[in-house]
Amino acid sequence: MRVFVTGATGFVGSAVVSELIAAGHSVLGLCRSETGAAALRAAGAHANPGSLEDLDSLKRGAAATDAVVHTAFIHDFSRFKENCDIDRRAIEALGETLAGSDRPLIVTSAVGMLSPGRLATEDLLPPADPHVPRVSEQAAFAFAPRGVRAMAVRLPQVHGAGDHAFTPHLIDVARDKGVAAYVGGGANRWPAVHRFDAARLYRLALEKGTAGARYHAVADEGVPLRILAEIIGRRLGLPVKSIAAEEAAGHFGWFATFAAMDAPTSSAWTRRELGWQPTEIGLVADLDSPAYFAS
């Protein structure tokens, strides 16, 4: 199958590209620069120059392939709503191109706000909340009646070599503040998955997935933040302490919401449906290694 992958040079997308090629698929990857194009060629993929805001480049990629895997997203939380709008328009451009073809469109979503404090399952719908403006799933599934085989892969905290998301930010805050902190009792839980396990799930969804399905790429259902803080403190030689909820914003800044997030998530249905079994190292063991503290 010839697959168009957005975010093809990113942390998750590059793993998806490698997984698809290893399974015998041909990949056309969206890239913004010649450096990105060279990386794709080195991985055995073809390059489609463009960006999420260049809708013509997205339409060209979708028109030239048998399926689309959309992993790209602009992770700048200071412009979150604007970036969610860019994501929506990109998915709409992909959907319009695929309409009437029954070709797969797999988009990327998140598990964080599905069911705070309770185990989230695949049947739960994204919250209709103006404070959660990301509508990747809604935008994709709107094309289902128009002959698009739309599916969603929901990601938790994704870890592995090259991680630059939530866990590294916890480390950066600890270095800056001189203390590895958690909120309250630190029992709030982060679900997690290794990038290679996530990539395998995208491939299985492409090959075996059902139209309208929402798949959870979750290996660890929920790791308590206190455990992560304790590892960070030990690795950096810093004290570990609890801070009150009202102090979280002052300590973590914009990251306070994520530092206090309790988002346990199940992938039991996904595993049964697709035969997906995570095999890579878990978040706790991965974090407790020199790689996360090299810089």
URMOZI-V583111 format. One record per pair of residues at least 24 apart in sequence whose ideal C-beta (glycine too) atoms are under 10 Angstrom apart, sorted by the first residue. I is the first residue (numbers start at 0). J is the second residue. Records with the same first field share a line. If there is no record, write none. Layout:
# URMOZI-V583111
I->J ; J
This chain:
# URMOZI-V583111
0->24 ; 25 ; 26 ; 64 ; 65 ; 66 ; 102 ; 103 ; 205 ; 206
1->25 ; 26 ; 27 ; 45 ; 63 ; 64 ; 65 ; 66
2->26 ; 27 ; 28 ; 44 ; 60 ; 64 ; 65 ; 66 ; 67 ; 68 ; 103 ; 105 ; 201 ; 202 ; 205
3->27 ; 28 ; 29 ; 45 ; 47 ; 57 ; 59 ; 60 ; 61 ; 62 ; 63 ; 64 ; 65 ; 66 ; 67 ; 68 ; 69 ; 93 ; 96 ; 97 ; 102 ; 104
4->28 ; 29 ; 30 ; 39 ; 44 ; 47 ; 60 ; 64 ; 66 ; 67 ; 68 ; 69 ; 70 ; 71 ; 105 ; 201
5->29 ; 30 ; 47 ; 49 ; 50 ; 51 ; 56 ; 57 ; 60 ; 61 ; 67 ; 68 ; 69 ; 70 ; 71 ; 72 ; 86 ; 89 ; 90 ; 93 ; 106 ; 107
6->30 ; 51 ; 68 ; 69 ; 70 ; 71 ; 72 ; 73 ; 107
7->35 ; 36 ; 38 ; 39 ; 42 ; 44 ; 45 ; 46 ; 47 ; 60 ; 68 ; 70 ; 71
8->32 ; 34 ; 35 ; 36 ; 37 ; 38 ; 39 ; 42 ; 44 ; 46 ; 71
9->35 ; 70 ; 71 ; 72 ; 74 ; 161 ; 163 ; 194
10->70 ; 74 ; 157 ; 158 ; 159 ; 160 ; 161 ; 162 ; 163 ; 164 ; 194 ; 197
11->70 ; 71 ; 72 ; 107 ; 152 ; 154 ; 157 ; 159 ; 164 ; 192 ; 194 ; 195 ; 197 ; 198 ; 201 ; 216
12->68 ; 69 ; 70 ; 71 ; 72 ; 107 ; 194 ; 198 ; 201
13->38 ; 39 ; 42 ; 44 ; 70 ; 161 ; 194 ; 198
14->70 ; 157 ; 159 ; 161 ; 193 ; 194 ; 195 ; 196 ; 197 ; 198 ; 199 ; 201
15->68 ; 70 ; 105 ; 107 ; 152 ; 194 ; 195 ; 197 ; 198 ; 199 ; 200 ; 201 ; 202 ; 205
16->42 ; 43 ; 44 ; 68 ; 70 ; 198 ; 201
17->42 ; 43 ; 44 ; 195 ; 198
18->194 ; 195 ; 196 ; 197 ; 198 ; 199 ; 200 ; 201 ; 202 ; 203 ; 205
19->43 ; 44 ; 66 ; 68 ; 198 ; 201 ; 202 ; 205 ; 206
20->44
21->198 ; 199 ; 202
22->199 ; 202 ; 203 ; 205 ; 206
24->65 ; 66 ; 68 ; 202 ; 205 ; 206
25->64 ; 65
26->64 ; 68
27->59 ; 60 ; 61 ; 63 ; 64 ; 67
28->60 ; 68
29->53 ; 56 ; 57 ; 59 ; 60 ; 67 ; 69 ; 70 ; 71 ; 89
30->56
31->56 ; 71
50->85 ; 89
51->82 ; 85 ; 86 ; 88 ; 89 ; 90 ; 92
52->85 ; 88 ; 89
53->89 ; 92
54->88 ; 89 ; 91 ; 92 ; 93 ; 95 ; 96
55->92
56->89 ; 92
57->88 ; 89 ; 90 ; 91 ; 92 ; 93 ; 95 ; 96
58->92 ; 93 ; 95 ; 96 ; 97
59->96
60->92 ; 93 ; 96
61->92 ; 93 ; 94 ; 95 ; 96 ; 97 ; 100 ; 102 ; 104
62->93 ; 96 ; 97 ; 100
63->96
64->96 ; 97 ; 102
65->100 ; 102 ; 103 ; 205
66->97 ; 100 ; 102 ; 103 ; 104 ; 105 ; 148 ; 205 ; 206
67->93 ; 94 ; 96 ; 97 ; 102 ; 103 ; 104 ; 105 ; 106 ; 139 ; 147 ; 149 ; 205
68->103 ; 104 ; 105 ; 106 ; 107 ; 150 ; 152 ; 198 ; 201 ; 202 ; 204 ; 205
69->93 ; 94 ; 104 ; 105 ; 106 ; 107 ; 135 ; 138 ; 139 ; 151 ; 152
70->105 ; 106 ; 107 ; 152 ; 154 ; 197 ; 198 ; 201
71->106 ; 107
72->106 ; 107 ; 108 ; 109 ; 133 ; 135 ; 154
74->163 ; 164
76->253 ; 254 ; 256 ; 257
77->253
79->130 ; 131 ; 132 ; 133 ; 253
80->129 ; 130 ; 132 ; 133
81->132
82->132 ; 133
83->131 ; 132 ; 133 ; 134 ; 135 ; 138
84->132 ; 133 ; 134
86->132 ; 133 ; 134 ; 135 ; 138
87->132 ; 133 ; 134 ; 135 ; 137 ; 138 ; 139
88->138
89->135 ; 138
90->134 ; 135 ; 136 ; 137 ; 138 ; 139 ; 140 ; 141 ; 142 ; 149
91->138 ; 139 ; 141 ; 142
93->138 ; 139 ; 142 ; 147 ; 149
94->138 ; 139 ; 140 ; 141 ; 142 ; 143 ; 145 ; 146 ; 147 ; 149
95->142 ; 145 ; 147
96->142 ; 147
97->139 ; 142 ; 145 ; 146 ; 147 ; 148 ; 149
98->142 ; 144 ; 145 ; 146 ; 147
99->142 ; 145 ; 146 ; 147
100->145 ; 146 ; 147 ; 148
101->146 ; 147 ; 148 ; 210
102->146 ; 147 ; 148
103->147 ; 148 ; 149 ; 150 ; 204 ; 205 ; 206 ; 208 ; 210
104->138 ; 139 ; 140 ; 142 ; 143 ; 147 ; 148 ; 149 ; 150 ; 151 ; 210
105->139 ; 148 ; 149 ; 150 ; 151 ; 152 ; 200 ; 201 ; 202 ; 204 ; 205 ; 208 ; 212 ; 214
106->135 ; 136 ; 137 ; 138 ; 139 ; 140 ; 149 ; 150 ; 151 ; 152 ; 153
107->133 ; 135 ; 136 ; 139 ; 151 ; 152 ; 153 ; 154 ; 197 ; 201 ; 216
108->133 ; 134 ; 135 ; 136 ; 137 ; 139 ; 151 ; 152 ; 153 ; 154 ; 213 ; 214 ; 215
109->133 ; 135 ; 136 ; 151 ; 153 ; 154 ; 155 ; 156 ; 262 ; 264
110->153 ; 154 ; 155 ; 156 ; 189 ; 190 ; 192 ; 213 ; 215 ; 216 ; 217 ; 262 ; 263 ; 264 ; 265 ; 266
111->153 ; 154 ; 155 ; 156 ; 165 ; 189 ; 190 ; 256 ; 257 ; 260 ; 261 ; 262 ; 264
112->256 ; 260 ; 262
113->153 ; 213 ; 215 ; 262 ; 264
114->261 ; 262 ; 263 ; 264 ; 265
115->187 ; 259 ; 260 ; 261 ; 262 ; 263
116->187 ; 188 ; 260 ; 261 ; 262 ; 263
117->261 ; 262 ; 263 ; 264
118->188 ; 190 ; 220 ; 221 ; 262 ; 263 ; 264 ; 265 ; 267
119->153 ; 155 ; 190 ; 215 ; 217 ; 220 ; 221 ; 262 ; 263 ; 264 ; 265 ; 266
120->213 ; 215 ; 264 ; 265 ; 266 ; 267 ; 268 ; 269
121->151 ; 153 ; 212 ; 213 ; 214 ; 215 ; 217 ; 264 ; 265 ; 266 ; 267 ; 268 ; 269 ; 272
122->213 ; 268
123->153 ; 213 ; 215 ; 264
124->213
125->151 ; 153 ; 213
130->256
136->213
139->211
140->210 ; 211 ; 213
143->210 ; 211
146->210
147->210
148->205 ; 208 ; 209 ; 210 ; 211 ; 212
149->208 ; 210 ; 211 ; 212
150->201 ; 204 ; 205 ; 208 ; 209 ; 210 ; 211 ; 212 ; 213 ; 214
151->204 ; 208 ; 211 ; 212 ; 213 ; 214 ; 215
152->197 ; 200 ; 201 ; 203 ; 204 ; 205 ; 208 ; 212 ; 213 ; 214 ; 215 ; 216 ; 269
153->190 ; 200 ; 213 ; 214 ; 215 ; 216 ; 217 ; 264 ; 266 ; 269
154->190 ; 191 ; 192 ; 194 ; 197 ; 200 ; 201 ; 215 ; 216 ; 217
155->189 ; 190 ; 191 ; 192 ; 197 ; 215 ; 216 ; 217 ; 218 ; 219 ; 220 ; 221 ; 222 ; 262 ; 263 ; 264 ; 266 ; 282
156->189 ; 190 ; 191 ; 192 ; 217 ; 219 ; 222 ; 227 ; 257 ; 260 ; 262 ; 282
157->191 ; 192 ; 193 ; 194 ; 195 ; 196 ; 197 ; 198 ; 216 ; 218 ; 282
158->189 ; 191 ; 192 ; 193 ; 194 ; 196 ; 197 ; 218 ; 219 ; 279 ; 280 ; 281 ; 282 ; 283 ; 285 ; 286 ; 291
159->192 ; 193 ; 194 ; 195 ; 196 ; 197 ; 198 ; 279 ; 280 ; 282 ; 285 ; 290
160->193 ; 194 ; 195 ; 285 ; 288 ; 290 ; 291
161->194 ; 290
162->193 ; 194 ; 282 ; 285 ; 286 ; 290 ; 291
164->257
165->189 ; 191 ; 227 ; 254 ; 257 ; 258 ; 260
166->191 ; 222 ; 227 ; 230 ; 231 ; 282 ; 285 ; 286 ; 291
167->286 ; 291 ; 292 ; 294
168->251 ; 252 ; 253 ; 254 ; 257 ; 258
169->224 ; 227 ; 228 ; 230 ; 231 ; 251 ; 254 ; 257 ; 258 ; 286 ; 291
170->227 ; 230 ; 231 ; 234 ; 235 ; 286 ; 291 ; 292 ; 294
171->254 ; 294
172->231 ; 250 ; 251 ; 252 ; 254 ; 258
173->228 ; 231 ; 232 ; 234 ; 235 ; 237 ; 238 ; 239
174->231 ; 235 ; 237 ; 292 ; 294
175->250 ; 252
176->237 ; 242 ; 250 ; 251
177->235 ; 237 ; 238
178->228 ; 231 ; 232 ; 235 ; 237 ; 238 ; 239 ; 240 ; 242 ; 250
179->225 ; 227 ; 228 ; 229 ; 230 ; 231 ; 232 ; 233 ; 234 ; 235 ; 236 ; 237 ; 238 ; 239 ; 240
180->224 ; 225 ; 228 ; 231 ; 232 ; 237 ; 238 ; 239 ; 240 ; 241 ; 242 ; 246 ; 247 ; 250 ; 251 ; 258
181->223 ; 224 ; 225 ; 226 ; 227 ; 228 ; 229 ; 231 ; 232 ; 239 ; 240 ; 241 ; 242 ; 247 ; 258 ; 259
182->224 ; 225 ; 228 ; 241 ; 242 ; 243 ; 244 ; 245 ; 246 ; 247 ; 250 ; 251 ; 255 ; 258 ; 259 ; 260 ; 261
183->224 ; 225 ; 241 ; 242 ; 243 ; 244 ; 247 ; 259
184->223 ; 224 ; 225 ; 241
185->223 ; 224 ; 225 ; 226 ; 227 ; 228 ; 229 ; 239 ; 240 ; 241 ; 242 ; 258 ; 259
186->221 ; 223 ; 224 ; 225 ; 226 ; 261
187->221 ; 222 ; 223 ; 224 ; 225 ; 257 ; 258 ; 259 ; 260 ; 261 ; 262 ; 263
188->219 ; 220 ; 221 ; 222 ; 223 ; 224 ; 226 ; 260 ; 261 ; 262 ; 263 ; 264
189->219 ; 220 ; 221 ; 222 ; 223 ; 224 ; 226 ; 227 ; 257 ; 258 ; 260 ; 261 ; 262 ; 263 ; 264 ; 282
190->215 ; 216 ; 217 ; 218 ; 219 ; 220 ; 221 ; 222 ; 260 ; 262 ; 263 ; 264 ; 265 ; 266 ; 282
191->216 ; 217 ; 218 ; 219 ; 220 ; 221 ; 222 ; 227 ; 264 ; 277 ; 281 ; 282 ; 283 ; 285 ; 286
192->216 ; 217 ; 218 ; 219 ; 264 ; 266 ; 277 ; 279 ; 281 ; 282
193->218 ; 219 ; 277 ; 278 ; 279 ; 280 ; 281 ; 282 ; 285
194->279
195->277 ; 278 ; 279 ; 280
196->275 ; 276 ; 277 ; 278 ; 279 ; 280 ; 281
197->275 ; 277 ; 279
198->279
199->273 ; 275 ; 276 ; 277 ; 278 ; 279
200->266 ; 269 ; 270 ; 273 ; 275 ; 277
202->273 ; 275
203->269 ; 272 ; 273 ; 274 ; 275
204->269 ; 272 ; 273 ; 275
206->273
207->272 ; 273 ; 274 ; 275
208->269 ; 272 ; 273
209->272 ; 273
212->268 ; 269 ; 272 ; 273
213->268 ; 269
214->266 ; 268 ; 269 ; 270 ; 272 ; 273 ; 275
215->264 ; 265 ; 266 ; 267 ; 268 ; 269 ; 270 ; 275
216->264 ; 266 ; 269 ; 275 ; 277
217->262 ; 263 ; 264 ; 265 ; 266 ; 267 ; 269 ; 270 ; 277
218->266 ; 275 ; 276 ; 277 ; 278 ; 279 ; 280 ; 281 ; 282
219->263 ; 264 ; 266 ; 277 ; 281 ; 282 ; 283 ; 285
220->262 ; 263 ; 264 ; 265 ; 266 ; 267
221->261 ; 262 ; 263 ; 264 ; 265
222->263 ; 281 ; 282 ; 283 ; 286
223->261 ; 283
224->257 ; 258 ; 259 ; 260 ; 261
226->282 ; 283 ; 286 ; 287
227->258 ; 282 ; 283 ; 286 ; 287
228->258
229->283 ; 287
230->282 ; 283 ; 284 ; 286 ; 287 ; 288 ; 291 ; 292
231->286 ; 287 ; 291 ; 292
233->287
234->286 ; 287 ; 288 ; 289 ; 291 ; 292
235->292
